[in-house]
């Protein structure tokens, strides 16, 4: 009998299954998946002050989370984390970096970092929850 359970947090074993199955399915369809998670951590005096996470797959890099501790904001830590992702993936065959953010979060910040709005999904109840889909194309050298 099939059982389905909620997992609030996944162990490494689950991530290995996800990575493996994404890659196998892509290969089966003649596509190179490159499904790999990443994280960069910014520290000041050995204290974590910012984190950026995401995944690379197919020809794109997706930023999942970018957070800078409140007392460290406006010190260019967020833009430096984005630059680190760009630097890491430069010349590795990826076409773009993409992400989503909400109106109340950081669409203007991402625009300053060179991202363009592809689409805005409007919230029917709260304009602060309008969801922005942004992309930045990677320049090839």
Buried (B, 14 or more C-beta within 10 A) or exposed (E): EEEEEEEEEEEEEEEEEBBEEBBEEBEEEEEEBBBEEBEBEBEEEEEEBBBBBBBBBBEBBBBEEBBBBEEBBEBEBBBBBBBBBBEEBEEEEBEBBBBBBBBEBBBEBBBEBBBEEEEEEEEEEEEEBBBBBBBBBBEEE
